[in-house]
Each structure stands twice: as structure tokens, then as C-alpha cells.
């Protein structure tokens, strides 16, 4: 086993443990951690199976294995950015609705407070 292979396996396993630690501490939600866990497992698999990337590249029809890695990573980033855009849009809409509800409640509270003051005088 080559030195770089051992380093890649060790770093991937440490990264996987770090992700699990973040999940346990509640700093990373499970729905977002799935992508990180899958990517780390893919790294671990290709760290053990050195020719796997070359075989996969030839199967897909890519001439250079690093081009397959770059294309796959770029595609994964685009998909993840789309997912995050959807989440942010949903949160923006919920935030807007919550602000409107707070404004209505504040208005009702102010009216009741004014009416209560008028009754007390």
C-alpha cells in the first residue's frame, strides 16, 4: 500500500469521524450531513481501490480519470447549491410571513393597550 494511499484513508476516516461528531453535538443537521458522509465514503472506497477511478472513467467514456473527478465534483456542487437555494427561499418566505404575523399581533396589542388606558381613565 502506497504512502499516499494510507494518508488518504486516514484523512477520510478522520473527516468521517468529525462529521459524526458535528452531528452528535447538534452543529450539523442530519439532512445536510448525508452529502458529506456519502462523499467521504466515496473517497474511502477510491482510496482502497486505486484502479477504481480509472475503471469508472473508462466505463463512462472519460479519457482522463481526474476529469471525471472534476466533473462529478462540479455536478455535486451545483446540485447542493440548488438544494440550498430552495431551503433559503423557503426560509425567506417563512420569515416574511412571521414578520407579518408579528406586525399584526403588535398592532392588536397596541389597540388593546390604548383601549385599556382609555377605560382606566
Secondary structure, 3 states (H helix, E strand, C coil): CCHHHHHHHHHHHHHHHHHHHHHHHCCCCHHHHHHHHHHHHHHHHHHHCCCHHHHHHHHHCCCCHHHHHHHHHHHHHHHHHHHHHHHHHHHHHHHHHHHHHHHHHHHHHHHHHHHHHHHHC
